[in-house]
Amino acid sequence: MTREPRLEVEYCTQCRWLLRAAWTAQELLTTFTTDLGEVALVPGTGGVFEVRLDGETLWSRKEQNGFPEIAALKRLVRDRIDPDRDLGHSDRR
């Protein structure tokens, strides 16, 4: 059974980015405690680091030329699951 919304963090095992992926997932789970139905860590290869929400890519390391700032990533998630939510300090740019 899949709970929604489903957030995926796909990370490169060759690059050893598991800790970064786990930290990203932890930060999003801490912020969106009851808003996310599921968070999955998805092992990949080839330098991949992507964050997807219900299949929609929110962040791609290859497309955005780097890793996301966590505040920016929280805003991207918020904008899709609860646009009126105040993220406090994460909303300050």
PDB file of N, CA, C and O in Angstrom:
ATOM      1  N   MET A   1       0.834  -1.181   0.000  1.00  0.00           N
ATOM      2  CA  MET A   1       0.000   0.000   0.000  1.00  0.00           C
ATOM      3  C   MET A   1       0.882   1.249   0.000  1.00  0.00           C
ATOM      4  O   MET A   1       1.776   1.379   0.836  1.00  0.00           O
ATOM      5  N   THR A   2       0.637   2.150  -0.920  1.00  0.00           N
ATOM      6  CA  THR A   2       1.378   3.392  -0.992  1.00  0.00           C
ATOM      7  C   THR A   2       0.580   4.501  -0.325  1.00  0.00           C
ATOM      8  O   THR A   2      -0.604   4.683  -0.609  1.00  0.00           O
ATOM      9  N   ARG A   3       1.224   5.225   0.547  1.00  0.00           N
ATOM     10  CA  ARG A   3       0.588   6.371   1.194  1.00  0.00           C
ATOM     11  C   ARG A   3       0.980   7.622   0.423  1.00  0.00           C
ATOM     12  O   ARG A   3       2.088   7.713  -0.106  1.00  0.00           O
ATOM     13  N   GLU A   4       0.073   8.577   0.362  1.00  0.00           N
ATOM     14  CA  GLU A   4       0.350   9.783  -0.422  1.00  0.00           C
ATOM     15  C   GLU A   4       0.258  11.020   0.447  1.00  0.00           C
ATOM     16  O   GLU A   4      -0.500  11.041   1.417  1.00  0.00           O
ATOM     17  N   PRO A   5       1.005  12.036   0.119  1.00  0.00           N
ATOM     18  CA  PRO A   5       1.959  12.078  -0.989  1.00  0.00           C
ATOM     19  C   PRO A   5       3.212  11.268  -0.671  1.00  0.00           C
ATOM     20  O   PRO A   5       3.607  11.137   0.488  1.00  0.00           O
ATOM     21  N   ARG A   6       3.824  10.732  -1.713  1.00  0.00           N
ATOM     22  CA  ARG A   6       5.032   9.920  -1.577  1.00  0.00           C
ATOM     23  C   ARG A   6       6.224  10.736  -2.045  1.00  0.00           C
ATOM     24  O   ARG A   6       6.263  11.209  -3.181  1.00  0.00           O
ATOM     25  N   LEU A   7       7.185  10.892  -1.163  1.00  0.00           N
ATOM     26  CA  LEU A   7       8.401  11.616  -1.484  1.00  0.00           C
ATOM     27  C   LEU A   7       9.533  10.609  -1.644  1.00  0.00           C
ATOM     28  O   LEU A   7       9.698   9.719  -0.809  1.00  0.00           O
ATOM     29  N   GLU A   8      10.298  10.744  -2.693  1.00  0.00           N
ATOM     30  CA  GLU A   8      11.443   9.866  -2.940  1.00  0.00           C
ATOM     31  C   GLU A   8      12.715  10.699  -3.000  1.00  0.00           C
ATOM     32  O   GLU A   8      12.746  11.776  -3.595  1.00  0.00           O
ATOM     33  N   VAL A   9      13.750  10.184  -2.378  1.00  0.00           N
ATOM     34  CA  VAL A   9      15.082  10.768  -2.515  1.00  0.00           C
ATOM     35  C   VAL A   9      15.946   9.677  -3.138  1.00  0.00           C
ATOM     36  O   VAL A   9      16.307   8.702  -2.479  1.00  0.00           O
ATOM     37  N   GLU A  10      16.271   9.854  -4.413  1.00  0.00           N
ATOM     38  CA  GLU A  10      17.143   8.902  -5.102  1.00  0.00           C
ATOM     39  C   GLU A  10      18.569   9.412  -5.024  1.00  0.00           C
ATOM     40  O   GLU A  10      18.844  10.573  -5.329  1.00  0.00           O
ATOM     41  N   TYR A  11      19.470   8.541  -4.615  1.00  0.00           N
ATOM     42  CA  TYR A  11      20.855   8.940  -4.367  1.00  0.00           C
ATOM     43  C   TYR A  11      21.814   7.942  -5.014  1.00  0.00           C
ATOM     44  O   TYR A  11      21.460   6.786  -5.245  1.00  0.00           O
ATOM     45  N   CYS A  12      23.015   8.396  -5.298  1.00  0.00           N
ATOM     46  CA  CYS A  12      24.031   7.559  -5.927  1.00  0.00           C
ATOM     47  C   CYS A  12      24.778   6.754  -4.863  1.00  0.00           C
ATOM     48  O   CYS A  12      25.394   7.311  -3.953  1.00  0.00           O
ATOM     49  N   THR A  13      24.706   5.434  -5.003  1.00  0.00           N
ATOM     50  CA  THR A  13      25.433   4.571  -4.074  1.00  0.00           C
ATOM     51  C   THR A  13      26.933   4.602  -4.353  1.00  0.00           C
ATOM     52  O   THR A  13      27.737   4.464  -3.431  1.00  0.00           O
ATOM     53  N   GLN A  14      27.318   4.782  -5.619  1.00  0.00           N
ATOM     54  CA  GLN A  14      28.730   4.835  -5.981  1.00  0.00           C
ATOM     55  C   GLN A  14      29.410   6.067  -5.366  1.00  0.00           C
ATOM     56  O   GLN A  14      30.588   6.031  -5.011  1.00  0.00           O
ATOM     57  N   CYS A  15      28.642   7.155  -5.248  1.00  0.00           N
ATOM     58  CA  CYS A  15      29.168   8.408  -4.691  1.00  0.00           C
ATOM     59  C   CYS A  15      29.058   8.436  -3.164  1.00  0.00           C
ATOM     60  O   CYS A  15      29.563   9.351  -2.514  1.00  0.00           O
ATOM     61  N   ARG A  16      28.402   7.435  -2.609  1.00  0.00           N
ATOM     62  CA  ARG A  16      28.219   7.313  -1.160  1.00  0.00           C
ATOM     63  C   ARG A  16      27.402   8.482  -0.587  1.00  0.00           C
ATOM     64  O   ARG A  16      27.777   9.093   0.414  1.00  0.00           O
ATOM     65  N   TRP A  17      26.289   8.768  -1.243  1.00  0.00           N
ATOM     66  CA  TRP A  17      25.436   9.881  -0.833  1.00  0.00           C
ATOM     67  C   TRP A  17      24.258   9.442   0.040  1.00  0.00           C
ATOM     68  O   TRP A  17      23.289  10.186   0.189  1.00  0.00           O
ATOM     69  N   LEU A  18      24.334   8.252   0.611  1.00  0.00           N
ATOM     70  CA  LEU A  18      23.260   7.770   1.481  1.00  0.00           C
ATOM     71  C   LEU A  18      23.036   8.707   2.669  1.00  0.00           C
ATOM     72  O   LEU A  18      21.891   9.030   2.985  1.00  0.00           O
ATOM     73  N   LEU A  19      24.097   9.144   3.325  1.00  0.00           N
ATOM     74  CA  LEU A  19      23.931  10.028   4.484  1.00  0.00           C
ATOM     75  C   LEU A  19      23.269  11.343   4.107  1.00  0.00           C
ATOM     76  O   LEU A  19      22.427  11.851   4.847  1.00  0.00           O
ATOM     77  N   ARG A  20      23.644  11.897   2.960  1.00  0.00           N
ATOM     78  CA  ARG A  20      23.014  13.140   2.485  1.00  0.00           C
ATOM     79  C   ARG A  20      21.533  12.901   2.202  1.00  0.00           C
ATOM     80  O   ARG A  20      20.691  13.728   2.551  1.00  0.00           O
ATOM     81  N   ALA A  21      21.215  11.770   1.571  1.00  0.00           N
ATOM     82  CA  ALA A  21      19.825  11.448   1.264  1.00  0.00           C
ATOM     83  C   ALA A  21      19.025  11.234   2.547  1.00  0.00           C
ATOM     84  O   ALA A  21      17.892  11.703   2.658  1.00  0.00           O
ATOM     85  N   ALA A  22      19.599  10.538   3.500  1.00  0.00           N
ATOM     86  CA  ALA A  22      18.912  10.282   4.768  1.00  0.00           C
ATOM     87  C   ALA A  22      18.691  11.578   5.534  1.00  0.00           C
ATOM     88  O   ALA A  22      17.628  11.779   6.120  1.00  0.00           O
ATOM     89  N   TRP A  23      19.680  12.451   5.533  1.00  0.00           N
ATOM     90  CA  TRP A  23      19.542  13.749   6.215  1.00  0.00           C
ATOM     91  C   TRP A  23      18.446  14.584   5.539  1.00  0.00           C
ATOM     92  O   TRP A  23      17.647  15.224   6.222  1.00  0.00           O
ATOM     93  N   THR A  24      18.409  14.578   4.220  1.00  0.00           N
ATOM     94  CA  THR A  24      17.373  15.305   3.478  1.00  0.00           C
ATOM     95  C   THR A  24      15.994  14.769   3.847  1.00  0.00           C
ATOM     96  O   THR A  24      15.071  15.538   4.114  1.00  0.00           O
ATOM     97  N   ALA A  25      15.861  13.448   3.861  1.00  0.00           N
ATOM     98  CA  ALA A  25      14.584  12.831   4.228  1.00  0.00           C
ATOM     99  C   ALA A  25      14.200  13.191   5.659  1.00  0.00           C
ATOM    100  O   ALA A  25      13.038  13.493   5.932  1.00  0.00           O
ATOM    101  N   GLN A  26      15.162  13.161   6.569  1.00  0.00           N
ATOM    102  CA  GLN A  26      14.904  13.506   7.969  1.00  0.00           C
ATOM    103  C   GLN A  26      14.424  14.944   8.106  1.00  0.00           C
ATOM    104  O   GLN A  26      13.475  15.210   8.844  1.00  0.00           O
ATOM    105  N   GLU A  27      15.059  15.863   7.415  1.00  0.00           N
ATOM    106  CA  GLU A  27      14.666  17.268   7.468  1.00  0.00           C
ATOM    107  C   GLU A  27      13.240  17.462   6.954  1.00  0.00           C
ATOM    108  O   GLU A  27      12.460  18.211   7.543  1.00  0.00           O
ATOM    109  N   LEU A  28      12.907  16.792   5.867  1.00  0.00           N
ATOM    110  CA  LEU A  28      11.558  16.925   5.307  1.00  0.00           C
ATOM    111  C   LEU A  28      10.521  16.265   6.203  1.00  0.00           C
ATOM    112  O   LEU A  28       9.421  16.793   6.361  1.00  0.00           O
ATOM    113  N   LEU A  29      10.851  15.121   6.791  1.00  0.00           N
ATOM    114  CA  LEU A  29       9.931  14.469   7.719  1.00  0.00           C
ATOM    115  C   LEU A  29       9.728  15.289   8.989  1.00  0.00           C
ATOM    116  O   LEU A  29       8.632  15.306   9.550  1.00  0.00           O
ATOM    117  N   THR A  30      10.763  15.957   9.437  1.00  0.00           N
ATOM    118  CA  THR A  30      10.661  16.790  10.633  1.00  0.00           C
ATOM    119  C   THR A  30       9.758  17.997  10.374  1.00  0.00           C
ATOM    120  O   THR A  30       8.988  18.396  11.247  1.00  0.00           O
ATOM    121  N   THR A  31       9.852  18.567   9.198  1.00  0.00           N
ATOM    122  CA  THR A  31       9.044  19.734   8.847  1.00  0.00           C
ATOM    123  C   THR A  31       7.611  19.353   8.502  1.00  0.00           C
ATOM    124  O   THR A  31       6.669  20.028   8.919  1.00  0.00           O
ATOM    125  N   PHE A  32       7.443  18.276   7.744  1.00  0.00           N
ATOM    126  CA  PHE A  32       6.120  17.874   7.261  1.00  0.00           C
ATOM    127  C   PHE A  32       5.690  16.580   7.949  1.00  0.00           C
ATOM    128  O   PHE A  32       5.425  15.576   7.288  1.00  0.00           O
ATOM    129  N   THR A  33       5.625  16.610   9.261  1.00  0.00           N
ATOM    130  CA  THR A  33       5.413  15.407  10.071  1.00  0.00           C
ATOM    131  C   THR A  33       4.152  14.633   9.713  1.00  0.00           C
ATOM    132  O   THR A  33       4.184  13.404   9.660  1.00  0.00           O
ATOM    133  N   THR A  34       3.058  15.315   9.470  1.00  0.00           N
ATOM    134  CA  THR A  34       1.808  14.621   9.171  1.00  0.00           C
ATOM    135  C   THR A  34       1.336  14.850   7.737  1.00  0.00           C
ATOM    136  O   THR A  34       0.291  14.338   7.337  1.00  0.00           O
ATOM    137  N   ASP A  35       2.095  15.611   6.972  1.00  0.00           N
ATOM    138  CA  ASP A  35       1.691  15.947   5.602  1.00  0.00           C
ATOM    139  C   ASP A  35       2.220  14.976   4.557  1.00  0.00           C
ATOM    140  O   ASP A  35       1.650  14.864   3.471  1.00  0.00           O
ATOM    141  N   LEU A  36       3.296  14.276   4.871  1.00  0.00           N
ATOM    142  CA  LEU A  36       3.864  13.310   3.939  1.00  0.00           C
ATOM    143  C   LEU A  36       3.373  11.920   4.318  1.00  0.00           C
ATOM    144  O   LEU A  36       3.441  11.524   5.481  1.00  0.00           O
ATOM    145  N   GLY A  37       2.883  11.189   3.336  1.00  0.00           N
ATOM    146  CA  GLY A  37       2.399   9.844   3.599  1.00  0.00           C
ATOM    147  C   GLY A  37       3.506   8.818   3.641  1.00  0.00           C
ATOM    148  O   GLY A  37       3.407   7.803   4.330  1.00  0.00           O
ATOM    149  N   GLU A  38       4.568   9.094   2.893  1.00  0.00           N
ATOM    150  CA  GLU A  38       5.667   8.141   2.793  1.00  0.00           C
ATOM    151  C   GLU A  38       6.905   8.862   2.301  1.00  0.00           C
ATOM    152  O   GLU A  38       6.817   9.764   1.467  1.00  0.00           O
ATOM    153  N   VAL A  39       8.059   8.467   2.817  1.00  0.00           N
ATOM    154  CA  VAL A  39       9.341   8.970   2.333  1.00  0.00           C
ATOM    155  C   VAL A  39      10.219   7.752   2.050  1.00  0.00           C
ATOM    156  O   VAL A  39      10.402   6.891   2.911  1.00  0.00           O
ATOM    157  N   ALA A  40      10.752   7.694   0.840  1.00  0.00           N
ATOM    158  CA  ALA A  40      11.546   6.542   0.429  1.00  0.00           C
ATOM    159  C   ALA A  40      12.948   6.979   0.014  1.00  0.00           C
ATOM    160  O   ALA A  40      13.124   7.993  -0.661  1.00  0.00           O
ATOM    161  N   LEU A  41      13.936   6.198   0.428  1.00  0.00           N
ATOM    162  CA  LEU A  41      15.300   6.365  -0.056  1.00  0.00           C
ATOM    163  C   LEU A  41      15.494   5.345  -1.168  1.00  0.00           C
ATOM    164  O   LEU A  41      15.308   4.144  -0.967  1.00  0.00           O
ATOM    165  N   VAL A  42      15.872   5.839  -2.345  1.00  0.00           N
ATOM    166  CA  VAL A  42      15.963   4.991  -3.530  1.00  0.00           C
ATOM    167  C   VAL A  42      17.414   4.946  -3.999  1.00  0.00           C
ATOM    168  O   VAL A  42      17.935   5.953  -4.478  1.00  0.00           O
ATOM    169  N   PRO A  43      18.077   3.793  -3.870  1.00  0.00           N
ATOM    170  CA  PRO A  43      19.466   3.704  -4.326  1.00  0.00           C
ATOM    171  C   PRO A  43      19.556   3.774  -5.847  1.00  0.00           C
ATOM    172  O   PRO A  43      18.752   3.178  -6.564  1.00  0.00           O
ATOM    173  N   GLY A  44      20.553   4.515  -6.319  1.00  0.00           N
ATOM    174  CA  GLY A  44      20.788   4.640  -7.751  1.00  0.00           C
ATOM    175  C   GLY A  44      22.284   4.684  -8.021  1.00  0.00           C
ATOM    176  O   GLY A  44      23.092   4.458  -7.120  1.00  0.00           O
ATOM    177  N   THR A  45      22.645   4.971  -9.250  1.00  0.00           N
ATOM    178  CA  THR A  45      24.055   5.059  -9.641  1.00  0.00           C
ATOM    179  C   THR A  45      24.222   6.231 -10.606  1.00  0.00           C
ATOM    180  O   THR A  45      23.251   6.881 -10.994  1.00  0.00           O
ATOM    181  N   GLY A  46      25.460   6.482 -10.980  1.00  0.00           N
ATOM    182  CA  GLY A  46      25.741   7.475 -12.009  1.00  0.00           C
ATOM    183  C   GLY A  46      25.631   8.913 -11.552  1.00  0.00           C
ATOM    184  O   GLY A  46      25.353   9.799 -12.361  1.00  0.00           O
ATOM    185  N   GLY A  47      25.845   9.163 -10.264  1.00  0.00           N
ATOM    186  CA  GLY A  47      25.836  10.537  -9.768  1.00  0.00           C
ATOM    187  C   GLY A  47      24.450  11.114  -9.549  1.00  0.00           C
ATOM    188  O   GLY A  47      24.299  12.332  -9.451  1.00  0.00           O
ATOM    189  N   VAL A  48      23.437  10.265  -9.471  1.00  0.00           N
ATOM    190  CA  VAL A  48      22.063  10.749  -9.319  1.00  0.00           C
ATOM    191  C   VAL A  48      21.801  11.243  -7.894  1.00  0.00           C
ATOM    192  O   VAL A  48      22.208  10.614  -6.918  1.00  0.00           O
ATOM    193  N   PHE A  49      21.124  12.366  -7.801  1.00  0.00           N
ATOM    194  CA  PHE A  49      20.532  12.836  -6.551  1.00  0.00           C
ATOM    195  C   PHE A  49      19.288  13.600  -6.949  1.00  0.00           C
ATOM    196  O   PHE A  49      19.359  14.750  -7.382  1.00  0.00           O
ATOM    197  N   GLU A  50      18.148  12.946  -6.798  1.00  0.00           N
ATOM    198  CA  GLU A  50      16.882  13.547  -7.207  1.00  0.00           C
ATOM    199  C   GLU A  50      15.873  13.436  -6.079  1.00  0.00           C
ATOM    200  O   GLU A  50      15.844  12.452  -5.340  1.00  0.00           O
ATOM    201  N   VAL A  51      15.053  14.457  -5.965  1.00  0.00           N
ATOM    202  CA  VAL A  51      13.956  14.455  -5.002  1.00  0.00           C
ATOM    203  C   VAL A  51      12.672  14.562  -5.809  1.00  0.00           C
ATOM    204  O   VAL A  51      12.490  15.484  -6.604  1.00  0.00           O
ATOM    205  N   ARG A  52      11.773  13.583  -5.583  1.00  0.00           N
ATOM    206  CA  ARG A  52      10.518  13.532  -6.323  1.00  0.00           C
ATOM    207  C   ARG A  52       9.348  13.462  -5.356  1.00  0.00           C
ATOM    208  O   ARG A  52       9.427  12.830  -4.303  1.00  0.00           O
ATOM    209  N   LEU A  53       8.268  14.121  -5.731  1.00  0.00           N
ATOM    210  CA  LEU A  53       7.033  14.076  -4.957  1.00  0.00           C
ATOM    211  C   LEU A  53       5.933  13.552  -5.870  1.00  0.00           C
ATOM    212  O   LEU A  53       5.578  14.194  -6.859  1.00  0.00           O
ATOM    213  N   ASP A  54       5.394  12.380  -5.533  1.00  0.00           N
ATOM    214  CA  ASP A  54       4.378  11.720  -6.364  1.00  0.00           C
ATOM    215  C   ASP A  54       4.804  11.636  -7.825  1.00  0.00           C
ATOM    216  O   ASP A  54       3.998  11.849  -8.731  1.00  0.00           O
ATOM    217  N   GLY A  55       6.078  11.324  -8.043  1.00  0.00           N
ATOM    218  CA  GLY A  55       6.598  11.137  -9.394  1.00  0.00           C
ATOM    219  C   GLY A  55       7.087  12.394 -10.084  1.00  0.00           C
ATOM    220  O   GLY A  55       7.734  12.306 -11.127  1.00  0.00           O
ATOM    221  N   GLU A  56       6.797  13.557  -9.531  1.00  0.00           N
ATOM    222  CA  GLU A  56       7.245  14.826 -10.116  1.00  0.00           C
ATOM    223  C   GLU A  56       8.607  15.195  -9.542  1.00  0.00           C
ATOM    224  O   GLU A  56       8.773  15.255  -8.323  1.00  0.00           O
ATOM    225  N   THR A  57       9.566  15.437 -10.398  1.00  0.00           N
ATOM    226  CA  THR A  57      10.905  15.799  -9.935  1.00  0.00           C
ATOM    227  C   THR A  57      10.901  17.229  -9.411  1.00  0.00           C
ATOM    228  O   THR A  57      10.589  18.176 -10.134  1.00  0.00           O
ATOM    229  N   LEU A  58      11.255  17.360  -8.135  1.00  0.00           N
ATOM    230  CA  LEU A  58      11.368  18.684  -7.521  1.00  0.00           C
ATOM    231  C   LEU A  58      12.796  19.202  -7.629  1.00  0.00           C
ATOM    232  O   LEU A  58      13.026  20.402  -7.780  1.00  0.00           O
ATOM    233  N   TRP A  59      13.755  18.276  -7.550  1.00  0.00           N
ATOM    234  CA  TRP A  59      15.156  18.677  -7.615  1.00  0.00           C
ATOM    235  C   TRP A  59      15.963  17.572  -8.272  1.00  0.00           C
ATOM    236  O   TRP A  59      15.818  16.398  -7.932  1.00  0.00           O
ATOM    237  N   SER A  60      16.804  17.949  -9.204  1.00  0.00           N
ATOM    238  CA  SER A  60      17.728  17.026  -9.844  1.00  0.00           C
ATOM    239  C   SER A  60      19.119  17.652  -9.793  1.00  0.00           C
ATOM    240  O   SER A  60      19.337  18.747 -10.313  1.00  0.00           O
ATOM    241  N   ARG A  61      20.043  16.956  -9.169  1.00  0.00           N
ATOM    242  CA  ARG A  61      21.411  17.476  -9.062  1.00  0.00           C
ATOM    243  C   ARG A  61      21.999  17.762 -10.439  1.00  0.00           C
ATOM    244  O   ARG A  61      22.716  18.747 -10.615  1.00  0.00           O
ATOM    245  N   LYS A  62      21.707  16.925 -11.396  1.00  0.00           N
ATOM    246  CA  LYS A  62      22.258  17.116 -12.740  1.00  0.00           C
ATOM    247  C   LYS A  62      21.632  18.318 -13.434  1.00  0.00           C
ATOM    248  O   LYS A  62      22.336  19.076 -14.101  1.00  0.00           O
ATOM    249  N   GLU A  63      20.320  18.507 -13.289  1.00  0.00           N
ATOM    250  CA  GLU A  63      19.646  19.629 -13.945  1.00  0.00           C
ATOM    251  C   GLU A  63      19.942  20.960 -13.265  1.00  0.00           C
ATOM    252  O   GLU A  63      20.109  21.979 -13.935  1.00  0.00           O
ATOM    253  N   GLN A  64      20.007  20.953 -11.928  1.00  0.00           N
ATOM    254  CA  GLN A  64      20.244  22.195 -11.182  1.00  0.00           C
ATOM    255  C   GLN A  64      21.718  22.411 -10.842  1.00  0.00           C
ATOM    256  O   GLN A  64      22.066  23.370 -10.153  1.00  0.00           O
ATOM    257  N   ASN A  65      22.583  21.518 -11.328  1.00  0.00           N
ATOM    258  CA  ASN A  65      24.033  21.646 -11.130  1.00  0.00           C
ATOM    259  C   ASN A  65      24.440  21.727  -9.669  1.00  0.00           C
ATOM    260  O   ASN A  65      25.265  22.561  -9.296  1.00  0.00           O
ATOM    261  N   GLY A  66      23.864  20.862  -8.839  1.00  0.00           N
ATOM    262  CA  GLY A  66      24.277  20.815  -7.443  1.00  0.00           C
ATOM    263  C   GLY A  66      23.177  20.286  -6.554  1.00  0.00           C
ATOM    264  O   GLY A  66      22.095  19.913  -7.007  1.00  0.00           O
ATOM    265  N   PHE A  67      23.489  20.266  -5.286  1.00  0.00           N
ATOM    266  CA  PHE A  67      22.533  19.781  -4.291  1.00  0.00           C
ATOM    267  C   PHE A  67      21.640  20.925  -3.835  1.00  0.00           C
ATOM    268  O   PHE A  67      22.041  22.089  -3.874  1.00  0.00           O
ATOM    269  N   PRO A  68      20.422  20.591  -3.402  1.00  0.00           N
ATOM    270  CA  PRO A  68      19.501  21.651  -2.972  1.00  0.00           C
ATOM    271  C   PRO A  68      19.850  22.178  -1.581  1.00  0.00           C
ATOM    272  O   PRO A  68      20.309  21.433  -0.715  1.00  0.00           O
ATOM    273  N   GLU A  69      19.625  23.461  -1.389  1.00  0.00           N
ATOM    274  CA  GLU A  69      19.623  24.007  -0.039  1.00  0.00           C
ATOM    275  C   GLU A  69      18.349  23.475   0.600  1.00  0.00           C
ATOM    276  O   GLU A  69      17.304  23.437  -0.050  1.00  0.00           O
ATOM    277  N   ILE A  70      18.416  23.067   1.851  1.00  0.00           N
ATOM    278  CA  ILE A  70      17.256  22.428   2.468  1.00  0.00           C
ATOM    279  C   ILE A  70      16.070  23.386   2.567  1.00  0.00           C
ATOM    280  O   ILE A  70      14.927  22.959   2.406  1.00  0.00           O
ATOM    281  N   ALA A  71      16.316  24.666   2.827  1.00  0.00           N
ATOM    282  CA  ALA A  71      15.208  25.629   2.908  1.00  0.00           C
ATOM    283  C   ALA A  71      14.483  25.742   1.571  1.00  0.00           C
ATOM    284  O   ALA A  71      13.255  25.813   1.535  1.00  0.00           O
ATOM    285  N   ALA A  72      15.232  25.759   0.476  1.00  0.00           N
ATOM    286  CA  ALA A  72      14.625  25.837  -0.859  1.00  0.00           C
ATOM    287  C   ALA A  72      13.817  24.572  -1.152  1.00  0.00           C
ATOM    288  O   ALA A  72      12.732  24.640  -1.730  1.00  0.00           O
ATOM    289  N   LEU A  73      14.352  23.424  -0.750  1.00  0.00           N
ATOM    290  CA  LEU A  73      13.648  22.172  -0.975  1.00  0.00           C
ATOM    291  C   LEU A  73      12.358  22.112  -0.153  1.00  0.00           C
ATOM    292  O   LEU A  73      11.336  21.624  -0.635  1.00  0.00           O
ATOM    293  N   LYS A  74      12.406  22.601   1.070  1.00  0.00           N
ATOM    294  CA  LYS A  74      11.196  22.646   1.899  1.00  0.00           C
ATOM    295  C   LYS A  74      10.130  23.532   1.252  1.00  0.00           C
ATOM    296  O   LYS A  74       8.943  23.208   1.293  1.00  0.00           O
ATOM    297  N   ARG A  75      10.549  24.638   0.661  1.00  0.00           N
ATOM    298  CA  ARG A  75       9.581  25.504  -0.017  1.00  0.00           C
ATOM    299  C   ARG A  75       8.958  24.794  -1.215  1.00  0.00           C
ATOM    300  O   ARG A  75       7.756  24.918  -1.452  1.00  0.00           O
ATOM    301  N   LEU A  76       9.765  24.050  -1.973  1.00  0.00           N
ATOM    302  CA  LEU A  76       9.240  23.315  -3.123  1.00  0.00           C
ATOM    303  C   LEU A  76       8.207  22.274  -2.699  1.00  0.00           C
ATOM    304  O   LEU A  76       7.170  22.123  -3.345  1.00  0.00           O
ATOM    305  N   VAL A  77       8.493  21.564  -1.621  1.00  0.00           N
ATOM    306  CA  VAL A  77       7.544  20.565  -1.114  1.00  0.00           C
ATOM    307  C   VAL A  77       6.295  21.260  -0.608  1.00  0.00           C
ATOM    308  O   VAL A  77       5.179  20.864  -0.944  1.00  0.00           O
ATOM    309  N   ARG A  78       6.477  22.289   0.195  1.00  0.00           N
ATOM    310  CA  ARG A  78       5.340  23.032   0.750  1.00  0.00           C
ATOM    311  C   ARG A  78       4.425  23.567  -0.334  1.00  0.00           C
ATOM    312  O   ARG A  78       3.202  23.473  -0.224  1.00  0.00           O
ATOM    313  N   ASP A  79       5.017  24.129  -1.383  1.00  0.00           N
ATOM    314  CA  ASP A  79       4.227  24.729  -2.462  1.00  0.00           C
ATOM    315  C   ASP A  79       3.301  23.712  -3.135  1.00  0.00           C
ATOM    316  O   ASP A  79       2.289  24.089  -3.726  1.00  0.00           O
ATOM    317  N   ARG A  80       3.645  22.429  -3.047  1.00  0.00           N
ATOM    318  CA  ARG A  80       2.822  21.402  -3.672  1.00  0.00           C
ATOM    319  C   ARG A  80       1.840  20.737  -2.715  1.00  0.00           C
ATOM    320  O   ARG A  80       0.767  20.305  -3.137  1.00  0.00           O
ATOM    321  N   ILE A  81       2.188  20.649  -1.438  1.00  0.00           N
ATOM    322  CA  ILE A  81       1.284  19.927  -0.536  1.00  0.00           C
ATOM    323  C   ILE A  81       0.482  20.827   0.394  1.00  0.00           C
ATOM    324  O   ILE A  81      -0.577  20.419   0.872  1.00  0.00           O
ATOM    325  N   ASP A  82       0.964  22.051   0.665  1.00  0.00           N
ATOM    326  CA  ASP A  82       0.243  22.956   1.577  1.00  0.00           C
ATOM    327  C   ASP A  82       0.721  24.392   1.329  1.00  0.00           C
ATOM    328  O   ASP A  82       1.438  24.956   2.155  1.00  0.00           O
ATOM    329  N   PRO A  83       0.322  24.992   0.185  1.00  0.00           N
ATOM    330  CA  PRO A  83       0.846  26.296  -0.220  1.00  0.00           C
ATOM    331  C   PRO A  83       0.662  27.423   0.789  1.00  0.00           C
ATOM    332  O   PRO A  83       1.435  28.381   0.782  1.00  0.00           O
ATOM    333  N   ASP A  84      -0.330  27.333   1.646  1.00  0.00           N
ATOM    334  CA  ASP A  84      -0.573  28.408   2.610  1.00  0.00           C
ATOM    335  C   ASP A  84       0.234  28.261   3.895  1.00  0.00           C
ATOM    336  O   ASP A  84       0.181  29.136   4.760  1.00  0.00           O
ATOM    337  N   ARG A  85       0.964  27.186   4.027  1.00  0.00           N
ATOM    338  CA  ARG A  85       1.726  26.912   5.248  1.00  0.00           C
ATOM    339  C   ARG A  85       2.906  27.871   5.394  1.00  0.00           C
ATOM    340  O   ARG A  85       3.607  28.162   4.425  1.00  0.00           O
ATOM    341  N   ASP A  86       3.112  28.349   6.600  1.00  0.00           N
ATOM    342  CA  ASP A  86       4.264  29.194   6.928  1.00  0.00           C
ATOM    343  C   ASP A  86       5.396  28.290   7.386  1.00  0.00           C
ATOM    344  O   ASP A  86       5.226  27.492   8.307  1.00  0.00           O
ATOM    345  N   LEU A  87       6.538  28.412   6.751  1.00  0.00           N
ATOM    346  CA  LEU A  87       7.690  27.593   7.112  1.00  0.00           C
ATOM    347  C   LEU A  87       8.646  28.319   8.063  1.00  0.00           C
ATOM    348  O   LEU A  87       9.751  27.840   8.319  1.00  0.00           O
ATOM    349  N   GLY A  88       8.231  29.450   8.576  1.00  0.00           N
ATOM    350  CA  GLY A  88       9.098  30.182   9.496  1.00  0.00           C
ATOM    351  C   GLY A  88      10.379  30.637   8.820  1.00  0.00           C
ATOM    352  O   GLY A  88      10.344  31.254   7.756  1.00  0.00           O
ATOM    353  N   HIS A  89      11.496  30.333   9.433  1.00  0.00           N
ATOM    354  CA  HIS A  89      12.788  30.807   8.907  1.00  0.00           C
ATOM    355  C   HIS A  89      13.108  30.238   7.523  1.00  0.00           C
ATOM    356  O   HIS A  89      13.886  30.841   6.784  1.00  0.00           O
ATOM    357  N   SER A  90      12.532  29.102   7.158  1.00  0.00           N
ATOM    358  CA  SER A  90      12.783  28.530   5.838  1.00  0.00           C
ATOM    359  C   SER A  90      12.129  29.333   4.723  1.00  0.00           C
ATOM    360  O   SER A  90      12.476  29.172   3.553  1.00  0.00           O
ATOM    361  N   ASP A  91      11.171  30.208   5.087  1.00  0.00           N
ATOM    362  CA  ASP A  91      10.535  31.055   4.082  1.00  0.00           C
ATOM    363  C   ASP A  91      11.345  32.307   3.768  1.00  0.00           C
ATOM    364  O   ASP A  91      11.099  32.974   2.763  1.00  0.00           O
ATOM    365  N   ARG A  92      12.290  32.620   4.607  1.00  0.00           N
ATOM    366  CA  ARG A  92      13.103  33.812   4.375  1.00  0.00           C
ATOM    367  C   ARG A  92      14.197  33.469   3.361  1.00  0.00           C
ATOM    368  O   ARG A  92      14.961  32.523   3.546  1.00  0.00           O
ATOM    369  N   ARG A  93      14.251  34.236   2.319  1.00  0.00           N
ATOM    370  CA  ARG A  93      15.219  33.950   1.231  1.00  0.00           C
ATOM    371  C   ARG A  93      16.424  34.825   1.319  1.00  0.00           C
ATOM    372  O   ARG A  93      17.327  34.717   0.490  1.00  0.00           O
TER     373      ARG A  93
END
